[in-house]
Amino acid sequence: MTPSTRSSGTLERLIERARRVVTRFASPTDGPAGGWLRPTAAGGLLVVLASVTMSLAAAPVLGDSVRIRWSIGTYYGPEYAPTPLALATFPALVAVIYVGFRALVWGLERAGAFDATDDLVRSVYELCALVTLLALVFVQIVFIVANLL
């Protein structure tokens, strides 16, 4: 067996394993309702849980107050906030937006907006919900890192 044949066999096995894992992961999202991993179901709760976990992990490291505004020159108001209040704001905001997405999907399901045969509307909605929730968590990460520097 030549080295190129051996490496292509390894590559084929790796691709096949990756395909099986992706198929197994995607199967809970199949079906007319989108599955339990969608951002407006348990997947969204996992994002909220991740936000809560990050806040709890960052709280002891950040101290009593965190900077909430970076300005140069003119003073525009308070630039610091109590750490517990600032860190609790992120999970609360993510949870409120998750509940809003959940309520909106409930209303859209009742109105029949997801009755399309190709499920394109639901897929786009779920993608927008996921991007919004992850963007908030990304802002939380940036906020924590900026206060650590």
N, C-alpha and C positions, 0 to 999 in steps of 0.2 A: 504494500500500500504506500503510495507516495504521500509526501507531506501535504500537498494541495488537496488530495482526496480525503485525507484524514480530517483536515480543517473544515472542508465543506460538509462532511458528515456531522461534525460537532456543531457547525453553524446551523444545519438543518434541524438537529435535535433541540438546540437552543430556541430556534424560531417556533418549533412545534410546542415546546413547553410554554413559551410566552403566549402563543395562541390559545392554549388550553386555559391558562390562568386568566387571560382577558375574557374568554368565553364564560368561564365560571363566575368571574366578577360581574360580567354584564347580565347574566341570566336573572338576577334578582330585579333588574330594571326593565325586563321585558314585560309585555302585556299592555292592555289598554290603559291601565291606571298609571303606568310608568314605573311601578315597583317601589320598594321601601328605601332604596338608596338615593332617590331623587332629592334635590335640595329642599323641596317643600314637604318632605316626609322625614324619616329618621336621619337622612343625610344632612339636613339642615340642623337638626338637633346636635349632630356631631360637630358641626362648625361652631355652634353656640358653646358646646362643651369645651372645644379647643380654645375659644376666647376666654372662658372662665378659667381654664387651666393656666393660660399664659398670664392672666392678671394675678392669680394666686402665686405663681412662681416668681413673678417680678416684684411683688409687694415688699418682701423683706430686703431685697437688694437695692431698691430705689430710695429708701429713707423716708423722712417725714413729709417732704413736699417735692413736687415735680414741676418742671418748667412747662408751661402750656402755651407760651407765646415767645417767639424770638423776633425782636425788633431792633432796628438800628436807628438811633437818633431820637425821634419824637416818642414820648411816652403815651401809650394808648390805653392804659389800664393795668389790671393785675396780670402779672406774668408768671405767677406760681399758684399752684392749687394743692390742697391736701392729697397725698398719694392715694389713700383709699377711695376718695371721691372720684379722682381721675381714672383710676383703674377699674372702678365699678361701672363707670359710664360706658365703656366699650362693650362688655358683655350684655349690659342692659339694652344698648342700641341694637346690637346684633339680634338679640332675642325679640325685640319689638318689630324689627324688620322681618324676621323669620315669621312671626305671627301674622304680619301683614301679608306676606307672600302666601301663607297658608290660607288665610281668609279669602284672598283674591283667587287662588286656585279652586277653592270650594265654590265660589260664585261663578267662575268660568265653567266648572264642571256642570253646575246646575243649569247654566245658560246654553250648554251644548257646544261650547267653543272648541272642545277637544274631541269632537265626534268625527274629525277628518280621518280618512282611511290611512293616510300616510303618517299621521302623528307629528307632522312638521310643526304645527302650532304649539303643541305641548313641549316638544324638544326645544324650540326657541325660547319658550317661557322658562323652562327649567334651566337652560343655559344662562339666561339673564339673571335669574334668581341666584344661581351659583356664583356668577361673576360678581354680583353685588355683595353677597355675603363674604366672599373671599377678599374683595377689595377692602371691606371694613376691617377684617382681620389683618390684612397687610398694613393698613394705616396704624393699627394697634402695635404691630411689630416695629414699625418705623418710630412710633412714639416712644416705645420702651427703649429701643436702641439709642435714640437721640438723647434720652435722659441718662443713659448709662455713660455716654461719652463726655 
